[in-house]
Amino acid sequence: MGIFERYLTLWVALCILAGVLLGNFSPEAFSAIAALEYAHVNLVVALFIWVMIYPMMVQIDFSSIKDVGKKPKGLLLTLLINWLVKPFSMALLGSLFFRVIFADWVDPQSASEYIAGMILLGVAPCTAMVFVWSQLTKGDANYTLVQVSLNDIIMIFAFAPLTAFLLGISDIQVPWETLLISVALYVLLPLVAGVWTRHALNRKNNGQKLDRFLQGMKPWSILGLLATVILLFGFQAETIINQPMTIGLIAIPLLIQTYGIFAIAYAAAYWMRLPHNIAAPACMIGTSNFFELAVAVAISLFGLHSGAALATVVGVLVEVPVMLSLVAFANRTRHWFNP
């Protein structure tokens, strides 16, 4: 991991502080940025999120899909956790905490928005950082590539209807047109651009060009994330100053969800007798989130100042240290799978 990835939690925390301070000292600047939108999509935030997502999509090699039939149990575990367990458990935990346990501390409108942000995190499986988690657990890199590629294809078709369904059963109104535009803008188009770029760079099977391009783009991806965090917390600065406990309240169910999903997936991998180099990445994919997509869609659906956008950004703050702790646990328990 490079310095950006290794200390991502620190950078995010510093950007949260910077965003809150700037938002309070210069609210007019953030209001001007918030006004730059078209069809409920803020143009500045959309630009930063594209800078985040595009390099990640270039990493995906869809030619690996031809290997989908090899070692199917690991793929089955990933798909079951990502699409049949995690989204529904996230919706359940969000409703439990913000409509029951935290009901006395959060107003109903904010509670609905926090739940929506959590749902968006739960429905967006990881596509990029999972390569880092796989490498750190000595996972099968090629198999991880197959898992991520298959997930991306499913996400194109499943993200919008599953998100709409879970928001609907949580009594949150779903603007379908905005949701579909968000999927096209932040999933489909970056995927197409990534595939085209990868093909162009690999036209003569010259992997060096692709590697140099990815290395050059990696810092921009992280900078796009950090710039987005500054903007979002700048937009939310007044709310955060007036309600500092909000961040902690959002983080509690996210922590329970992350550790709980990993425990379920890891136990299932052990029961299925998967080798560790497949089990560990499969569980990491099921546990981590495509938070860049969740942030973008939350902004498009509910607005820059919404609780949903805030919840997705808290997901960024929580995920990196939690995933590193799970990497350490997976490495310490390797002998469970390969005695």
Contacts in CASP RR format, 6 or more apart in sequence:
PFRMAT RR
TARGET T0000
AUTHOR 0000-0000-0000
METHOD contacts of the structure
MODEL  1
MGIFERYLTLWVALCILAGVLLGNFSPEAFSAIAALEYAHVNLVVALFIW
VMIYPMMVQIDFSSIKDVGKKPKGLLLTLLINWLVKPFSMALLGSLFFRV
IFADWVDPQSASEYIAGMILLGVAPCTAMVFVWSQLTKGDANYTLVQVSL
NDIIMIFAFAPLTAFLLGISDIQVPWETLLISVALYVLLPLVAGVWTRHA
LNRKNNGQKLDRFLQGMKPWSILGLLATVILLFGFQAETIINQPMTIGLI
AIPLLIQTYGIFAIAYAAAYWMRLPHNIAAPACMIGTSNFFELAVAVAIS
LFGLHSGAALATVVGVLVEVPVMLSLVAFANRTRHWFNP
1 132 0 8 1.000
1 136 0 8 1.000
4 11 0 8 1.000
4 218 0 8 1.000
4 219 0 8 1.000
4 222 0 8 1.000
5 129 0 8 1.000
5 132 0 8 1.000
5 222 0 8 1.000
8 222 0 8 1.000
8 320 0 8 1.000
9 317 0 8 1.000
9 320 0 8 1.000
9 321 0 8 1.000
11 222 0 8 1.000
11 226 0 8 1.000
12 225 0 8 1.000
12 226 0 8 1.000
12 229 0 8 1.000
12 316 0 8 1.000
12 317 0 8 1.000
12 320 0 8 1.000
13 317 0 8 1.000
15 226 0 8 1.000
15 227 0 8 1.000
15 229 0 8 1.000
15 230 0 8 1.000
15 233 0 8 1.000
16 229 0 8 1.000
16 233 0 8 1.000
16 313 0 8 1.000
16 317 0 8 1.000
18 230 0 8 1.000
18 233 0 8 1.000
19 229 0 8 1.000
19 230 0 8 1.000
19 231 0 8 1.000
19 233 0 8 1.000
19 234 0 8 1.000
19 237 0 8 1.000
20 233 0 8 1.000
20 234 0 8 1.000
20 236 0 8 1.000
20 237 0 8 1.000
20 240 0 8 1.000
20 241 0 8 1.000
21 237 0 8 1.000
22 29 0 8 1.000
22 30 0 8 1.000
22 230 0 8 1.000
22 234 0 8 1.000
22 237 0 8 1.000
23 29 0 8 1.000
23 30 0 8 1.000
23 233 0 8 1.000
23 234 0 8 1.000
23 235 0 8 1.000
23 237 0 8 1.000
23 238 0 8 1.000
24 237 0 8 1.000
24 238 0 8 1.000
24 241 0 8 1.000
27 237 0 8 1.000
27 238 0 8 1.000
30 231 0 8 1.000
30 234 0 8 1.000
30 235 0 8 1.000
30 237 0 8 1.000
33 42 0 8 1.000
33 44 0 8 1.000
33 231 0 8 1.000
34 42 0 8 1.000
34 235 0 8 1.000
34 304 0 8 1.000
34 305 0 8 1.000
36 42 0 8 1.000
36 43 0 8 1.000
36 44 0 8 1.000
37 43 0 8 1.000
39 178 0 8 1.000
39 181 0 8 1.000
40 175 0 8 1.000
40 178 0 8 1.000
40 181 0 8 1.000
40 300 0 8 1.000
40 301 0 8 1.000
40 303 0 8 1.000
41 181 0 8 1.000
41 182 0 8 1.000
41 185 0 8 1.000
41 299 0 8 1.000
41 300 0 8 1.000
42 299 0 8 1.000
42 303 0 8 1.000
42 304 0 8 1.000
44 231 0 8 1.000
45 228 0 8 1.000
45 231 0 8 1.000
45 232 0 8 1.000
45 296 0 8 1.000
45 299 0 8 1.000
45 304 0 8 1.000
46 185 0 8 1.000
46 296 0 8 1.000
48 224 0 8 1.000
48 225 0 8 1.000
48 227 0 8 1.000
48 228 0 8 1.000
48 231 0 8 1.000
49 186 0 8 1.000
49 224 0 8 1.000
49 228 0 8 1.000
49 292 0 8 1.000
49 295 0 8 1.000
49 296 0 8 1.000
50 186 0 8 1.000
50 190 0 8 1.000
51 220 0 8 1.000
51 221 0 8 1.000
51 223 0 8 1.000
51 224 0 8 1.000
51 227 0 8 1.000
52 221 0 8 1.000
52 222 0 8 1.000
52 224 0 8 1.000
52 225 0 8 1.000
52 228 0 8 1.000
52 292 0 8 1.000
53 186 0 8 1.000
53 190 0 8 1.000
53 292 0 8 1.000
53 293 0 8 1.000
53 296 0 8 1.000
54 190 0 8 1.000
54 193 0 8 1.000
54 194 0 8 1.000
54 217 0 8 1.000
54 221 0 8 1.000
55 214 0 8 1.000
55 217 0 8 1.000
55 218 0 8 1.000
55 220 0 8 1.000
55 221 0 8 1.000
56 127 0 8 1.000
56 128 0 8 1.000
56 190 0 8 1.000
56 221 0 8 1.000
56 292 0 8 1.000
57 127 0 8 1.000
57 152 0 8 1.000
57 190 0 8 1.000
57 191 0 8 1.000
57 193 0 8 1.000
57 194 0 8 1.000
57 195 0 8 1.000
58 194 0 8 1.000
58 197 0 8 1.000
58 198 0 8 1.000
58 210 0 8 1.000
58 213 0 8 1.000
58 214 0 8 1.000
58 217 0 8 1.000
59 128 0 8 1.000
59 131 0 8 1.000
59 214 0 8 1.000
60 127 0 8 1.000
60 145 0 8 1.000
60 148 0 8 1.000
60 149 0 8 1.000
60 152 0 8 1.000
60 191 0 8 1.000
60 194 0 8 1.000
60 195 0 8 1.000
60 198 0 8 1.000
61 145 0 8 1.000
61 149 0 8 1.000
61 198 0 8 1.000
62 149 0 8 1.000
62 153 0 8 1.000
62 195 0 8 1.000
64 142 0 8 1.000
64 145 0 8 1.000
64 146 0 8 1.000
64 149 0 8 1.000
65 146 0 8 1.000
65 149 0 8 1.000
65 150 0 8 1.000
65 153 0 8 1.000
67 142 0 8 1.000
67 146 0 8 1.000
68 75 0 8 1.000
68 146 0 8 1.000
68 150 0 8 1.000
69 75 0 8 1.000
70 143 0 8 1.000
70 146 0 8 1.000
71 143 0 8 1.000
71 278 0 8 1.000
73 272 0 8 1.000
73 274 0 8 1.000
74 143 0 8 1.000
74 147 0 8 1.000
74 269 0 8 1.000
74 272 0 8 1.000
74 274 0 8 1.000
74 278 0 8 1.000
74 279 0 8 1.000
74 282 0 8 1.000
75 146 0 8 1.000
75 147 0 8 1.000
75 150 0 8 1.000
75 282 0 8 1.000
77 265 0 8 1.000
77 268 0 8 1.000
77 269 0 8 1.000
77 272 0 8 1.000
77 274 0 8 1.000
77 279 0 8 1.000
77 282 0 8 1.000
77 283 0 8 1.000
78 147 0 8 1.000
78 150 0 8 1.000
78 151 0 8 1.000
78 282 0 8 1.000
78 285 0 8 1.000
78 286 0 8 1.000
79 150 0 8 1.000
79 151 0 8 1.000
79 154 0 8 1.000
80 268 0 8 1.000
81 261 0 8 1.000
81 264 0 8 1.000
81 265 0 8 1.000
81 268 0 8 1.000
81 282 0 8 1.000
81 283 0 8 1.000
81 285 0 8 1.000
81 286 0 8 1.000
81 287 0 8 1.000
82 125 0 8 1.000
82 151 0 8 1.000
82 154 0 8 1.000
82 285 0 8 1.000
82 286 0 8 1.000
83 125 0 8 1.000
83 154 0 8 1.000
83 158 0 8 1.000
83 162 0 8 1.000
85 261 0 8 1.000
85 264 0 8 1.000
86 122 0 8 1.000
86 125 0 8 1.000
86 257 0 8 1.000
86 261 0 8 1.000
86 286 0 8 1.000
87 119 0 8 1.000
87 122 0 8 1.000
87 123 0 8 1.000
87 162 0 8 1.000
87 166 0 8 1.000
88 166 0 8 1.000
89 257 0 8 1.000
89 260 0 8 1.000
89 261 0 8 1.000
90 118 0 8 1.000
90 119 0 8 1.000
90 121 0 8 1.000
90 122 0 8 1.000
90 123 0 8 1.000
90 257 0 8 1.000
91 115 0 8 1.000
91 118 0 8 1.000
91 119 0 8 1.000
91 166 0 8 1.000
91 169 0 8 1.000
91 170 0 8 1.000
93 118 0 8 1.000
93 253 0 8 1.000
93 256 0 8 1.000
93 257 0 8 1.000
94 114 0 8 1.000
94 115 0 8 1.000
94 118 0 8 1.000
94 119 0 8 1.000
94 253 0 8 1.000
95 115 0 8 1.000
95 170 0 8 1.000
96 253 0 8 1.000
97 249 0 8 1.000
97 252 0 8 1.000
97 253 0 8 1.000
98 106 0 8 1.000
98 111 0 8 1.000
98 112 0 8 1.000
98 114 0 8 1.000
98 115 0 8 1.000
98 249 0 8 1.000
98 253 0 8 1.000
99 111 0 8 1.000
99 115 0 8 1.000
102 111 0 8 1.000
102 249 0 8 1.000
103 111 0 8 1.000
105 245 0 8 1.000
105 249 0 8 1.000
106 114 0 8 1.000
106 246 0 8 1.000
106 249 0 8 1.000
110 246 0 8 1.000
110 307 0 8 1.000
112 170 0 8 1.000
112 171 0 8 1.000
112 172 0 8 1.000
113 302 0 8 1.000
113 306 0 8 1.000
113 307 0 8 1.000
113 308 0 8 1.000
113 310 0 8 1.000
113 311 0 8 1.000
114 249 0 8 1.000
114 250 0 8 1.000
114 307 0 8 1.000
114 308 0 8 1.000
114 310 0 8 1.000
114 311 0 8 1.000
115 170 0 8 1.000
115 172 0 8 1.000
116 167 0 8 1.000
116 170 0 8 1.000
116 172 0 8 1.000
116 298 0 8 1.000
116 301 0 8 1.000
116 302 0 8 1.000
116 307 0 8 1.000
116 308 0 8 1.000
116 311 0 8 1.000
117 294 0 8 1.000
117 298 0 8 1.000
117 302 0 8 1.000
117 307 0 8 1.000
117 308 0 8 1.000
117 309 0 8 1.000
117 311 0 8 1.000
117 312 0 8 1.000
118 250 0 8 1.000
118 253 0 8 1.000
118 254 0 8 1.000
118 257 0 8 1.000
118 311 0 8 1.000
119 163 0 8 1.000
119 166 0 8 1.000
119 167 0 8 1.000
119 170 0 8 1.000
120 163 0 8 1.000
120 293 0 8 1.000
120 294 0 8 1.000
120 297 0 8 1.000
120 298 0 8 1.000
120 308 0 8 1.000
120 312 0 8 1.000
121 254 0 8 1.000
121 289 0 8 1.000
121 291 0 8 1.000
121 294 0 8 1.000
121 311 0 8 1.000
121 312 0 8 1.000
121 315 0 8 1.000
122 257 0 8 1.000
122 289 0 8 1.000
122 294 0 8 1.000
123 159 0 8 1.000
123 162 0 8 1.000
123 163 0 8 1.000
123 166 0 8 1.000
123 294 0 8 1.000
124 155 0 8 1.000
124 159 0 8 1.000
124 289 0 8 1.000
124 290 0 8 1.000
124 291 0 8 1.000
124 293 0 8 1.000
124 294 0 8 1.000
124 297 0 8 1.000
125 151 0 8 1.000
125 155 0 8 1.000
125 285 0 8 1.000
125 286 0 8 1.000
125 288 0 8 1.000
125 289 0 8 1.000
125 290 0 8 1.000
126 148 0 8 1.000
126 284 0 8 1.000
126 285 0 8 1.000
126 286 0 8 1.000
126 288 0 8 1.000
126 289 0 8 1.000
126 290 0 8 1.000
127 148 0 8 1.000
127 151 0 8 1.000
127 152 0 8 1.000
127 155 0 8 1.000
127 290 0 8 1.000
128 221 0 8 1.000
128 290 0 8 1.000
128 292 0 8 1.000
129 288 0 8 1.000
129 319 0 8 1.000
129 320 0 8 1.000
129 323 0 8 1.000
130 144 0 8 1.000
130 148 0 8 1.000
130 281 0 8 1.000
130 284 0 8 1.000
130 285 0 8 1.000
130 288 0 8 1.000
131 141 0 8 1.000
131 144 0 8 1.000
131 148 0 8 1.000
133 280 0 8 1.000
133 281 0 8 1.000
133 284 0 8 1.000
133 288 0 8 1.000
133 323 0 8 1.000
133 326 0 8 1.000
133 327 0 8 1.000
134 140 0 8 1.000
134 141 0 8 1.000
134 144 0 8 1.000
134 280 0 8 1.000
134 281 0 8 1.000
134 284 0 8 1.000
135 141 0 8 1.000
136 327 0 8 1.000
136 331 0 8 1.000
137 276 0 8 1.000
137 277 0 8 1.000
137 280 0 8 1.000
137 281 0 8 1.000
137 284 0 8 1.000
137 327 0 8 1.000
137 330 0 8 1.000
137 331 0 8 1.000
138 276 0 8 1.000
138 277 0 8 1.000
138 280 0 8 1.000
138 331 0 8 1.000
139 276 0 8 1.000
139 277 0 8 1.000
139 278 0 8 1.000
139 280 0 8 1.000
139 281 0 8 1.000
140 277 0 8 1.000
140 278 0 8 1.000
140 281 0 8 1.000
143 277 0 8 1.000
143 278 0 8 1.000
143 281 0 8 1.000
144 281 0 8 1.000
144 285 0 8 1.000
147 281 0 8 1.000
147 282 0 8 1.000
147 285 0 8 1.000
148 285 0 8 1.000
151 285 0 8 1.000
152 187 0 8 1.000
152 191 0 8 1.000
155 187 0 8 1.000
155 290 0 8 1.000
156 183 0 8 1.000
156 187 0 8 1.000
156 188 0 8 1.000
156 191 0 8 1.000
159 183 0 8 1.000
159 187 0 8 1.000
159 293 0 8 1.000
160 176 0 8 1.000
160 179 0 8 1.000
160 180 0 8 1.000
160 183 0 8 1.000
163 174 0 8 1.000
163 179 0 8 1.000
163 297 0 8 1.000
164 174 0 8 1.000
164 176 0 8 1.000
164 179 0 8 1.000
167 173 0 8 1.000
167 174 0 8 1.000
168 174 0 8 1.000
174 301 0 8 1.000
175 301 0 8 1.000
178 300 0 8 1.000
178 301 0 8 1.000
179 297 0 8 1.000
179 300 0 8 1.000
179 301 0 8 1.000
181 300 0 8 1.000
182 296 0 8 1.000
182 297 0 8 1.000
182 300 0 8 1.000
182 301 0 8 1.000
183 297 0 8 1.000
185 296 0 8 1.000
185 300 0 8 1.000
186 292 0 8 1.000
186 293 0 8 1.000
186 296 0 8 1.000
186 297 0 8 1.000
187 293 0 8 1.000
197 213 0 8 1.000
198 210 0 8 1.000
201 207 0 8 1.000
201 209 0 8 1.000
201 210 0 8 1.000
201 213 0 8 1.000
202 209 0 8 1.000
202 210 0 8 1.000
225 292 0 8 1.000
225 316 0 8 1.000
228 295 0 8 1.000
228 313 0 8 1.000
229 313 0 8 1.000
229 316 0 8 1.000
231 304 0 8 1.000
232 295 0 8 1.000
232 299 0 8 1.000
232 304 0 8 1.000
232 309 0 8 1.000
232 310 0 8 1.000
232 313 0 8 1.000
233 240 0 8 1.000
233 313 0 8 1.000
235 304 0 8 1.000
235 305 0 8 1.000
235 309 0 8 1.000
236 305 0 8 1.000
236 307 0 8 1.000
236 309 0 8 1.000
236 310 0 8 1.000
239 246 0 8 1.000
239 305 0 8 1.000
239 307 0 8 1.000
239 310 0 8 1.000
240 246 0 8 1.000
240 247 0 8 1.000
240 310 0 8 1.000
246 310 0 8 1.000
247 314 0 8 1.000
247 317 0 8 1.000
248 314 0 8 1.000
250 310 0 8 1.000
250 311 0 8 1.000
250 314 0 8 1.000
250 315 0 8 1.000
251 314 0 8 1.000
251 315 0 8 1.000
251 317 0 8 1.000
251 318 0 8 1.000
254 314 0 8 1.000
254 315 0 8 1.000
254 318 0 8 1.000
255 318 0 8 1.000
255 322 0 8 1.000
258 287 0 8 1.000
258 318 0 8 1.000
258 319 0 8 1.000
258 322 0 8 1.000
258 323 0 8 1.000
258 326 0 8 1.000
259 322 0 8 1.000
259 326 0 8 1.000
261 286 0 8 1.000
261 287 0 8 1.000
262 283 0 8 1.000
262 286 0 8 1.000
262 287 0 8 1.000
262 326 0 8 1.000
265 282 0 8 1.000
265 283 0 8 1.000
265 286 0 8 1.000
265 287 0 8 1.000
266 279 0 8 1.000
266 283 0 8 1.000
266 330 0 8 1.000
269 278 0 8 1.000
269 279 0 8 1.000
269 282 0 8 1.000
269 283 0 8 1.000
269 337 0 8 1.000
270 279 0 8 1.000
270 336 0 8 1.000
270 337 0 8 1.000
274 282 0 8 1.000
274 337 0 8 1.000
275 337 0 8 1.000
275 338 0 8 1.000
276 330 0 8 1.000
276 334 0 8 1.000
276 336 0 8 1.000
276 337 0 8 1.000
276 338 0 8 1.000
279 337 0 8 1.000
280 330 0 8 1.000
283 326 0 8 1.000
283 330 0 8 1.000
284 323 0 8 1.000
284 326 0 8 1.000
284 327 0 8 1.000
284 330 0 8 1.000
287 323 0 8 1.000
287 326 0 8 1.000
288 319 0 8 1.000
288 323 0 8 1.000
289 315 0 8 1.000
289 319 0 8 1.000
291 312 0 8 1.000
291 315 0 8 1.000
291 316 0 8 1.000
291 319 0 8 1.000
294 312 0 8 1.000
295 309 0 8 1.000
295 312 0 8 1.000
295 313 0 8 1.000
295 316 0 8 1.000
298 306 0 8 1.000
298 307 0 8 1.000
298 308 0 8 1.000
298 309 0 8 1.000
298 311 0 8 1.000
298 312 0 8 1.000
299 306 0 8 1.000
299 309 0 8 1.000
301 308 0 8 1.000
302 308 0 8 1.000
302 309 0 8 1.000
303 309 0 8 1.000
END
